[in-house]
Amino acid sequence: MITVKTSEEIEIMAEGGRILGNVLWKLETVAQVGVRTKELDALAHKMIVAAGAKPAFLNYRPSGAARGYPATLCTSVNDGIVHGIPSKYALRERDVLKLDLGLRYKGFYSDAAVTVAVGKVSEKAKKLMAATKMALVAGINEAKIGKTLGDIGFAIEYVAKKNGCSVVEGLTGHGIGRALHEDPYVLNSGRRGKGEPLKEGMVIAIEPMFAAGAGAIRELKDGSYVTMDGSLAGHFEHTIAITKDGPRILTMV
């Protein structure tokens, strides 16, 4: 069931979203050659707690999962798409790093992700990152009263096709609020005018995930997802509220 938020609840989510946006911005600046992904995780945890919030992913166990997630931050490198677990891995020149982060603040969740170029990356990586970020903007622009989830998915998929990328299969955005994952699923493909109508007060996480190669994916033993063909992946995400004045990005700095 889709839960509609009040204007007061959306303001609380915006407060938490600003905290999240600030943490992600800091992580982007720190994510340089030689930095270990577990160091980024430690920094994310420290900043979230210091701001009076709680990590959303730490020990989170979605339905069907064998165990809870063991970290605050998801760090997925190169062909990694999502759910990469921070480790002793030291970032290298040309790495394409996905940072996915969530937090809980005053009873409400927010969720966002960015893709970071470590050092000088390839032209293919630059194109993939630009296309994925462009798709997020395109999806957000469709997040208006009277539009549909199909309109969002269509806009995202159109950007992928136009830029020679693939939408990764089986991974989607989601509703968000008092739970990290709520209805509805927010697909990265769709048909114009189809799917759930968008109504004032809906809050969703829009998160295009693209691959430079084919869209097929596989799950590793640690629960992370990578591209089946080993091609580079990109991921950007914002938490968005549907308002009478248009889409409102809640996870901005």
Buried (B, 14 or more C-beta within 10 A) or exposed (E): EBBEBEEEBBBBBBBBBBBBBBBBEBBBEBBEEEBBBBBBBBBBBEBBEEBEBBBBBBEBEEEEEEEEBBBBBBBBBBBBBBBBBBBEBEBEEBBBBBBBBBBBBEEBBBBBBBBBBBEEBEEBBEBBBBBBBBBBBBBBBBBBBEBBBBBBBBBBBBBBEEBEBBBBBEBBBBBBBEBBBBBBBBBBBBEBEEBBEBEBBBBBBBBBBBBBBEBBBEEEEEBBBBBBBEBBBBBBBBBBBBBEEEBBBBBBE
